[in-house]
Amino acid sequence: MYVAAIDALPPVGDPEYADRVAVVLSGLRKLQTSLSEAAGRSRVTPSVIVALSGVRHRYDELMTAAAEGPGATLGQRLYVARGNAKLTTEEAANGVGLRKDLIEAVEAEEPATEAETAQIKDLIAALGG
C-alpha cells in the first residue's frame, strides 16, 4: 500500500518533495475511496476495514508532513488545520460561507477562485494553521 513510494520520498524540505508527495497523496485518495466503497458493502471483511484504517492513517501522516513543508498547498494546509480543529468538511464550509464540496475539492487539490481561496486562507488562519 504505497509503503515503498512513501519510504522513497525525499525530506520535506527537498525541492522535489512537494511534487512527489502530491503523486503519492493522489494515489492514496483513490485507494481510500475504493476501500471506503468496499467497507460500505454489507458483506465486508475485517481485512478491508483494517486496510482502510491503515490508508487513512498514512494519508493523515503524509498530509501533516506536506503541510509543514515549504511547498505546502492550500489543500494540504486546509486539511491539516481542519483536522486539528476536529471539524468536518461541512462544518468548516459553513464557518466561512462556502460549500462542503468546495472544501473537499480543495483538499483534493482542485482549484478555487481567488475569492474562495481568500476565504479558505482566512479559515486556516482562524484555526491556527
C-alpha positions, -999 to +999 in steps of 0.1 A: +000+000+000+023+027-012+048+019+015+077+019-009+067+052-025+062+068+009+096+055+021+113+068-010+101+103-006+129+129-001+130+150+031+101+176+034+125+205+027+138+189-006+127+208-037+113+176-052+092+167-021+061+187-030+057+172-064+065+137-053+042+137-023+014+151-044+015+120-066+015+096-036-013+115-019-034+114-051-029+076-052-038+073-015-070+093-021-080+069-049-072+038-027-091+053+002-122+059-020-121+023-032-117+008+002-144+031+017-168+019-010-159-017-002-163-011+035-198+002+028-210-031+015-230-054+037-205-084+034-173-066+042-143-085+058-122-072+087-092-070+064-109-043+043-116-023+074-080-027+086-067-017+052-090+014+051-078+024+086-042+020+075-046+041+044-063+069+064-035+069+090-008+071+063-027+098+044-031+119+076+006+115+083+017+125+048-007+154+047+006+167+080+042+164+068+034+180+035+015+209+052+046+217+072+069+219+041+078+250+021+058+238-009+026+232+011-006+235-010-037+253+001-054+219+002-028+203+025-029+233+048-067+233+049-069+195+055-045+197+085-060+228+100-095+214+097-084+180+111-066+196+140-097+216+148-117+184+146-141+199+121-160+181+093-158+195+058-194+206+062-186+225+095-156+242+080-175+252+049-204+266+070-179+286+091-168+306+061-199+305+039-186+280+014-199+247+000-189+214+015-180+201-019-156+230-025-137+223+008-135+186-003-123+196-038-096+220-025-083+193-001-081+170-032-060+197-049-088+211-072-086+248-079-107+275-062-115+311-073-095+339-058-124+349-035-128+313-023-090+310-018-091+341+003-119+327+025-101+294+029-069+312+039-089+332+065-104+299+078-069+283+081-056+314+099-086+313+123-080+277+130-043+284+139-029+269+107 
